[in-house]
């Protein structure tokens, strides 16, 4: 039973890591796209 709980926690950590990474990637892509559209503000 404890291994099942540990596996569920590990899967949740992986999922949160993917969400965190995707959020950072989208923020960076948005910032780079904005700097391409308005290069004088870069």
N, C-alpha and C positions, 0 to 999 in steps of 0.2 A: 504494500500500500504506500509506503513512503517513497518507493521508486516512482510510482505513478504520480504522486504529488510533485516530486522533484522534476520529473519530465514535463509536467504541465507548467511548472514555474519556468523551466528552461525555454519552452516554446513561447511562453508569454514574453520573456526577456528578448528572444529573437525577434518576435513580432514588434515589440516596442522599439528595438534597435532599427528595424527596417523602416518604421514610421518616422523615427528621428532622422535617419539618413535621407529618406525621401524628402522630408521637409527641408533639410539643409540644401539638398540638390536643387529643389525647386526654387528656393530663395536665391541661390547662386545663379541659376539659369535666368531668373527674372531680372536680377541685377545686371548680368552681362547683356541681356537683351535691351534693357533700359539704357545701358551705356552705349550700345550700338545706335539706338534711335536718337539719343541726345548726347553726342560725344562731348559737347562743351561742358557738361556737368560732370564728366568723368574726372 
